[in-house]
Amino acid sequence: MTHEEHHAAKTLGIGKAIAVLTSGGDAQGMNAAVRAVVRVGIFTGARVFFVHEGYQGLVDGGDHIKEATWESVSMMLQLGGTVIGSARCKDFREREGRLRAAYNLVKRGITNLCVIGGDGSLTGADTFRSEWSDLLSDLQKAGKITDEEATKSSYLNIVGLVGSIDNDFCGTDMTIGTDSALHRIMEIVDAITTTAQSHQRTFVLEVMGRHCGYLALVTSLSCGADWVFIPECPPDDDWEEHLCRRLSETRTRGSRLNIIIVAEGAIDKNGKPITSEDIKNLVVKRLGYDTRVTVLGHVQRGGTPSAFDRILTKDVTKAMDEKKFDEALKLRGRSFMNNWEVYKLLAHVRPPVSKSGSHTVAVMNVGAPAAGMNAAVRSTVRIGLIQGNRVLVVHDGFEGLAKGQIEEAGWSYVGGWTGQGGSKLGTKRTLPKKSFEQISANITKFNIQGLVIIGGFEAYTGGLELMEGRKQFDELCIPFVVIPATVSNNVPGSDFSVGADTALNTICTTCDRIKQSAAGTKRRVFIIETMGGYCGYLATMAGLAAGADAAYIFEEPFTIRDLQANVEHLVQKMKTTVKRGLVLRNEKCNENYTTDFIFNLYSEEGKGIFDSRKNVLGHMQQGGSPTPFDRNFATKMGAKAMNWMSGKIKESYRNGRIFANTPDSGCVLGMRKRALVFQPVAELKDQTDFEHRIPKEQWWLKLRPILKILAKYEIDLDTSDHAHLEHITRKRSGEAAV
């Protein structure tokens, strides 16, 4: 990208005006979106306006449309709901209202509109845009706007950001607010399950979703529910029998707790509602179980409730009304379908009694503990049992495999594991190479025919060693698959690792608390050290999410001049109304510029202007109960890995034994651009920087410039795909970072 093009990003918005409004139901995260739009808008030289109270403010004009400044969006990131207000608007539905809205925009020279809202809100924006030229000519004819104003405003640009806790949008995998809604729900579910462990109880939990079962479905996967009712997939006609049988079976297997999740719009095959009360009455009457109903209404929204009655994606609703449920499910998209398939497998199948013709698969954890590992083990074990296989669990990683710390796992062995943090099997960083003889002996002794390795960088390098070892030891010629699980998110072959989302949330929560603690005191800068080894993922993403002024990482080398520039930047910032600074430092970003060094430098340079504080977050980032994302991700990964394993074992069956020595029989299962793919470990070798234990290319590096813009640095913004690579090579070639 040329210097001219870089300069263009800075002047892109000069002479332009953008209005931002939030509309429809409140969704967590809307404020973060508003802040980013405002700051990037101002960065490009544009004027940015807040529209208070959604479309109503657009129609009413006056003080409802105010110019935004850089400082006016400070401290917005961690707030729930929407700060600029969001109102339903009847006026905007009428042409007369849209005419008034057009007038208000033209008079301020605003021709760019950013709408953050749900389905209904974006439909409204679309109507507005299609009528724009007609509205302008009406205003012109009525003498309300001049010919010059009409020419200047001849074209209206609209960009929509989906904010809706229902995740009911086609064309986007996760809408703003969905994840936070899941967090709220899971906090309650976890609280209920811990208290319920001491009593034999059945819980019926009703979650929001009038026409959309997304929240209900993902909640049931995240907490390992016994049953879920969603509008898209009504149960079979004899569902009452089936449900009661399922509940009594889990009780006889030793479970003290049953959880049933119901979406508020759940229906049967005839379109008749199935309510949480109906289910409670059924369970009490037929089984006599102590049953409680909890309706998780607006708590999911985080803020004050708003009329959450919007029409969901029209096609889906229409298909459901016409009782074409298979079609409704397809219209929801691939991710929803996958969730439904995994849920059905884990919840509705009786594990086979006979193990005849079955295979033996072992599951283990390798590396450091990461939240979500237990959820991955649970789904691997259960899917294995459903397939009729014998499943073994290995304690303490490769070391346990060498020492024979191996036992058989039954269905209830992994009961209640989904929401538990850390690693219940125990995990070690030991690599297998030096114990190949003992490992081979145990593979034979326990008749292990396939291996599922859940872990971080050591799980991947351990996999590479197993591939090498196949030349010497025939016993190692069995299929294996690595499921990436590490807070560092540094496993080659996957954009995400199980556990990284939980670590990120922990860091953000901590940063939010730290920033809030400083809200009363003036002029304070916090320096926070995050984990991640040499991988800057946590520091960068937490920096974006928590609104950091700088995030120091290994992948983007920095000099003393950069540190000085950052201190100077904070000195200037303290002169504005924003009197807090937040700086993140990845633990291994630089061996000389340690957290103490940076703290001392900031303390010295900030004397008389700001105080500095430091905080090393340490191992708390590995612990805690996993986030909904990590629970789901781990559950899907475990199921997918076990299905692959069964196929591979059958393929490798020769002369009464398993023999797998092709490159594709040792894989990493990774998430690549929203798809789960199996990649031979041997092929990933070239993509790995082994010295620093990171992939050579990392997708999130191209988000770094945004972090700087949001912190008000004068920098270049290149959003093209090659940007991040060029950026690193430029810096690595010894040129000082600007």
Buried (B, 14 or more C-beta within 10 A) or exposed (E): BEEEEEEBBBEBBEEBBBBBBBBBBBBBBBBBBBBBBBBBBBBBBBBBBBBBBBBBBBBBBEEBBBEBEBEBBBBBBBBBBBBBBBBBBEBBBEEEBBBBBBBBBBBBBBBBBBBBBBBBBBBBBEEBBEBBBEBBEBBBEEEBBEEEBBEBBEEBEBEBBBBBBBBBBEEBEBBBBBBBBBBBBBEBBBEBBEEBEEEEBBBBBBBBBBBBBBBBBBBBBBBBBBBBBBBBBBBEEEBBEBBBBBBBEBBEEEBBBBBBBBBBBBBBEEEEEBBBEBBBEBBEEBBEBEBBBBBBEBBBBBBEBBEBEBEBBEEBBEBBEEEEBEBBBBBBBEBBEBBBEBBEBBBEEEBEEEEEEBBBBBBBBBBBBBBBBBBBBBBBBBBBBBBBBBBBBBBBBBBBBBBBBBEEBBBEBBBBBBBBBBBBBBBBBBBBBEBBEBBBBBBEEBEBBBBBBBBBBBBBBBBBBBBBBBEEBBBBBBBBBBBBBBBBBBBBBBBBBBBBBBBBBBBBEBBBEBBEEBEEEEBBBBBBBBBBBBBBBBBBBBBBBBBBBBBBBBBBBBEEEBBEBBBEBBBEBBEEEBBBBBBBBBBBBBEEBBBEBBBEBBBEBBEEBBBBBBBEBEEEBBBBBBBBBBBBBBBBBBBBBBBBBBEBBEBBBEEEEBEBBEEBBBBBBBBEEEEBBBBBBBBBEEEBBEEBBBBEEBBBBBBBBBBBBBBBBEBBBBEEEEBBBEBBEEBEEEEEEE
